[in-house]
Amino acid sequence: MVERDDVVGGAVSTVERWPGVHVDRGSTLHVMVRHTGIVEELELEAVGLDYIDTDPWAVSLHDDAALLFSTDLERTWKSIDEVCGRHDADAYANFVERWTPRVQAMLASFHRAPTAVGLARSFWPLGRRVRSAGGELAREFLTSADHVLDSCFHDERLKTALAWWSAQAGPAPHEVSTAPMLATAALMHLRAPGRPRGGSGALTQALVRRLEQLGGVVRAGDGAVRVTDRTVVTSSGEQISARAVVSATHVLTTLDLLGLHDEAQRARLRVGTGLGMVLRVLTDR
Ligand SMILES: Cc1cc2nc3c(=O)[nH]c(=O)nc-3n(C[C@H](O)[C@H](O)[C@H](O)COP(=O)(O)OP(=O)(O)OC[C@H]3O[C@@H](n4cnc5c(N)ncnc54)[C@H](O)[C@@H]3O)c2cc1C
């Protein structure tokens, strides 16, 4: 594995920002990976990964109230009931009930090859469940997160908190097809999101340890400058041959590395600028 940076893990890494203080560079709260089975399959706990459940996973503060999002659905319902009233509390429970099987189908599709057959296999049980030809389901998947929020809830504070969650995925919540991103909030009621002891980068460190145990080699500070499906040339000029090359860089970086500079091809890829900012501060109390 070749990494351009001196630190391995990209936005899933933790560095010493101030003497003795380790700070996550990007991600902090691990949600999706805990639903993939990867941690268990690679037995990452045996090589040092120790997740701490984060519950409650979010608190939304307002002048006179705090909305608390907990793994326990009833606890979350109670908080919404107290702050926003019974209508929105019931609507939230309903939203979670409706979207949980759909999010589970999405997760199932991640375990299969991204083919039409794989998708159909993952979503077929869902179509049967709602006794729909899939039309209604498709409509709801293609709608925007904002539309779902406006159609389900009244209170802007609840809508804002959930829109914040939806926006974590990248696209803005008013864009089409963002409803499923919003719906991943339902995952929080299946399993608490986790924070690795030692920081987000502890996940990467465990992956590195497991890879090395399996005979892999990880090299930092010498990135790829050119790749084909079987070779990698690094910035130090070394050429590495392999049975297959997997690129985990940004798609446009990967095209550059492959030497594909066709503007029309690049224009077909719809990549966002990303949004969001994290503030890390060191306090003395
Ligand atoms: C501020 C911030 C907060 C976030 N918070 C969360 C969170 O709380 N929870 C969550 O689930 N997600 C969060 N994310 C998102 C998450 O961190 C990313 O989805 C994840 O890091 C993407 O992983 P990746 O491996 O695809 O890309 P990256 O993490 O970007 O890794 C790409 C790697 O490729 C390397 N690279 C680039 N070019 C080359 C080259 N030519 N040769 C070799 N190596 C190269 C880079 O140096 C980098 O290490 C956050 C992201 C940011 C930026």
The ligand as an SDF file (V2000), in Angstrom:
LIG
                    3D

 53 58  0  0  0  0  0  0  0  0999 V2000
  -13.3650   17.3650    8.6290 C   0  0  0  0  0  0  0  0  0  0  0  0
  -13.9980   16.0270    8.3180 C   0  0  0  0  0  0  0  0  0  0  0  0
  -14.8150   15.4030    9.2560 C   0  0  0  0  0  0  0  0  0  0  0  0
  -15.3860   14.1610    8.9760 C   0  0  0  0  0  0  0  0  0  0  0  0
  -16.1410   13.5450    9.9390 N   0  0  0  0  0  0  0  0  0  0  0  0
  -16.5960   12.2950    9.7240 C   0  0  0  0  0  0  0  0  0  0  0  0
  -17.2150   11.5540   10.7800 C   0  0  0  0  0  0  0  0  0  0  0  0
  -17.3110   12.0240   11.9200 O   0  0  0  0  0  0  0  0  0  0  0  0
  -17.6820   10.3020   10.4950 N   0  0  0  0  0  0  0  0  0  0  0  0
  -17.5290    9.7250    9.2390 C   0  0  0  0  0  0  0  0  0  0  0  0
  -17.9660    8.5890    9.0460 O   0  0  0  0  0  0  0  0  0  0  0  0
  -16.9190   10.3930    8.2420 N   0  0  0  0  0  0  0  0  0  0  0  0
  -16.4440   11.6420    8.4590 C   0  0  0  0  0  0  0  0  0  0  0  0
  -15.7570   12.2950    7.4620 N   0  0  0  0  0  0  0  0  0  0  0  0
  -15.6270   11.6170    6.1620 C   0  0  0  0  0  0  0  0  0  0  0  0
  -14.5250   10.5570    6.1340 C   0  0  0  0  0  0  0  0  0  0  0  0
  -13.3830   11.0050    6.8100 O   0  0  0  0  0  0  0  0  0  0  0  0
  -14.2100   10.2440    4.6780 C   0  0  0  0  0  0  0  0  0  0  0  0
  -15.3880    9.7440    4.0770 O   0  0  0  0  0  0  0  0  0  0  0  0
  -13.1060    9.1980    4.5330 C   0  0  0  0  0  0  0  0  0  0  0  0
  -11.9180    9.6500    5.1120 O   0  0  0  0  0  0  0  0  0  0  0  0
  -12.8870    8.8800    3.0550 C   0  0  0  0  0  0  0  0  0  0  0  0
  -11.8760    7.9190    2.9780 O   0  0  0  0  0  0  0  0  0  0  0  0
  -11.0540    7.7030    1.6580 P   0  0  0  0  0  0  0  0  0  0  0  0
  -10.0510    6.6580    1.9610 O   0  0  0  0  0  0  0  0  0  0  0  0
  -12.0050    7.4790    0.5410 O   0  0  0  0  0  0  0  0  0  0  0  0
  -10.3500    9.1080    1.3450 O   0  0  0  0  0  0  0  0  0  0  0  0
   -9.2810    9.9280    2.1910 P   0  0  0  0  0  0  0  0  0  0  0  0
   -9.5340    9.7940    3.6590 O   0  0  0  0  0  0  0  0  0  0  0  0
   -9.2540   11.2950    1.5830 O   0  0  0  0  0  0  0  0  0  0  0  0
   -7.9290    9.1790    1.8720 O   0  0  0  0  0  0  0  0  0  0  0  0
   -7.3160    9.2790    0.6120 C   0  0  0  0  0  0  0  0  0  0  0  0
   -5.8530    9.0160    0.8230 C   0  0  0  0  0  0  0  0  0  0  0  0
   -5.2210    8.9400   -0.4260 O   0  0  0  0  0  0  0  0  0  0  0  0
   -3.9640    9.5650   -0.3140 C   0  0  0  0  0  0  0  0  0  0  0  0
   -3.4980    9.9310   -1.6630 N   0  0  0  0  0  0  0  0  0  0  0  0
   -3.9390   10.9170   -2.4660 C   0  0  0  0  0  0  0  0  0  0  0  0
   -3.2480   10.9180   -3.6190 N   0  0  0  0  0  0  0  0  0  0  0  0
   -2.3650    9.8930   -3.5360 C   0  0  0  0  0  0  0  0  0  0  0  0
   -1.3660    9.3690   -4.4260 C   0  0  0  0  0  0  0  0  0  0  0  0
   -1.1410    9.9080   -5.6150 N   0  0  0  0  0  0  0  0  0  0  0  0
   -0.6290    8.3040   -4.0140 N   0  0  0  0  0  0  0  0  0  0  0  0
   -0.8410    7.7490   -2.7850 C   0  0  0  0  0  0  0  0  0  0  0  0
   -1.7530    8.1960   -1.9060 N   0  0  0  0  0  0  0  0  0  0  0  0
   -2.5010    9.2580   -2.2890 C   0  0  0  0  0  0  0  0  0  0  0  0
   -4.2400   10.7730    0.5650 C   0  0  0  0  0  0  0  0  0  0  0  0
   -3.0470   11.2950    1.1040 O   0  0  0  0  0  0  0  0  0  0  0  0
   -5.1390   10.1390    1.6170 C   0  0  0  0  0  0  0  0  0  0  0  0
   -4.4360    9.5660    2.6860 O   0  0  0  0  0  0  0  0  0  0  0  0
  -15.1650   13.5500    7.7180 C   0  0  0  0  0  0  0  0  0  0  0  0
  -14.3400   14.1660    6.7720 C   0  0  0  0  0  0  0  0  0  0  0  0
  -13.7490   15.3920    7.0780 C   0  0  0  0  0  0  0  0  0  0  0  0
  -12.8340   16.0160    6.0350 C   0  0  0  0  0  0  0  0  0  0  0  0
  1  2  1  0
  2  3  1  0
  2 52  2  0
  3  4  2  0
  4  5  1  0
  4 50  1  0
  5  6  2  0
  6  7  1  0
  6 13  1  0
  7  8  2  0
  7  9  1  0
  9 10  1  0
 10 11  2  0
 10 12  1  0
 12 13  2  0
 13 14  1  0
 14 15  1  0
 14 50  1  0
 15 16  1  0
 16 17  1  0
 16 18  1  0
 18 19  1  0
 18 20  1  0
 20 21  1  0
 20 22  1  0
 22 23  1  0
 23 24  1  0
 24 25  2  0
 24 26  1  0
 24 27  1  0
 27 28  1  0
 28 29  2  0
 28 30  1  0
 28 31  1  0
 31 32  1  0
 32 33  1  0
 33 34  1  0
 33 48  1  0
 34 35  1  0
 35 36  1  0
 35 46  1  0
 36 37  1  0
 36 45  1  0
 37 38  2  0
 38 39  1  0
 39 40  1  0
 39 45  2  0
 40 41  1  0
 40 42  2  0
 42 43  1  0
 43 44  2  0
 44 45  1  0
 46 47  1  0
 46 48  1  0
 48 49  1  0
 50 51  2  0
 51 52  1  0
 52 53  1  0
M  END
$$$$
